[in-house]
Amino acid sequence: MELEKFELGKYYRHNGGGEMHIVGVADTIMWGTTFIAEEGDGQTLTPISMNSKDSAVNWFEITKEEFMKNYS
């Protein structure tokens, strides 16, 4: 199922690899109001568009348990 947009608190995996957890919202100079995602590598925080359907292409929702496998 095609993802329409990201949601705060949810976990996602990209078809090409990589996972992220949307952990917060920030008001930034460069991106305006944006989501902040914790990537599965446990070291990276990334700004993620809140309203662009294009930013959600090839991402799908996963469970917290699936995401937490990055930390075991």
C-alpha positions as CSV (number, residue, x, y, z in Angstrom):
1,M,0.0,0.0,0.0
2,E,1.4,3.4,-1.0
3,L,2.2,5.7,1.9
4,E,0.4,9.1,1.6
5,K,2.5,10.9,4.2
6,F,4.5,10.4,7.4
7,E,3.0,10.5,10.9
8,L,4.5,11.5,14.2
9,G,5.4,8.5,16.4
10,K,5.3,5.9,13.6
11,Y,8.1,3.7,12.2
12,Y,9.0,3.3,8.5
13,R,11.2,1.2,6.2
14,H,12.3,2.2,2.7
15,N,12.1,-0.3,-0.1
16,G,15.7,0.3,-0.9
17,G,16.9,-0.2,2.7
18,G,16.9,2.0,5.8
19,E,14.5,2.6,8.6
20,M,13.3,5.6,10.6
21,H,11.1,6.6,13.5
22,I,9.4,10.0,13.4
23,V,10.3,11.4,16.8
24,G,9.3,15.0,16.7
25,V,8.5,18.3,15.0
26,A,10.8,21.3,14.7
27,D,10.5,24.8,13.4
28,T,13.6,25.3,11.3
29,I,15.0,28.2,9.2
30,M,15.9,26.0,6.2
31,W,12.9,23.6,6.0
32,G,10.2,25.5,8.0
33,T,8.1,23.2,10.2
34,T,9.3,19.7,9.6
35,F,9.3,16.2,11.2
36,I,12.5,15.0,12.8
37,A,13.3,11.3,12.2
38,E,15.7,9.0,14.1
39,E,17.3,6.7,11.6
40,G,17.8,3.0,12.3
41,D,21.6,3.5,12.6
42,G,21.0,5.1,16.0
43,Q,23.3,8.0,15.2
44,T,21.4,10.2,12.8
45,L,18.5,12.7,13.1
46,T,17.1,13.8,9.8
47,P,14.5,16.5,8.8
48,I,11.5,14.9,6.9
49,S,8.9,16.8,5.0
50,M,5.5,16.9,6.8
51,N,3.3,17.5,3.8
52,S,5.0,16.3,0.7
53,K,3.6,13.0,-0.7
54,D,6.8,12.8,-2.8
55,S,9.0,12.4,0.4
56,A,7.0,9.3,1.3
57,V,7.5,7.4,-2.0
58,N,8.9,3.9,-1.4
59,W,8.4,4.1,2.4
60,F,6.0,1.8,4.3
61,E,5.0,1.6,7.9
62,I,6.6,-1.1,10.2
63,T,6.1,-1.9,13.9
64,K,8.1,-0.6,16.8
65,E,9.4,-4.2,17.3
66,E,10.7,-4.4,13.7
67,F,12.5,-1.0,14.2
68,M,14.0,-2.0,17.5
69,K,15.8,-4.9,15.9
70,N,18.3,-2.3,14.9
71,Y,19.3,-2.0,18.6
72,S,19.6,-5.7,19.5
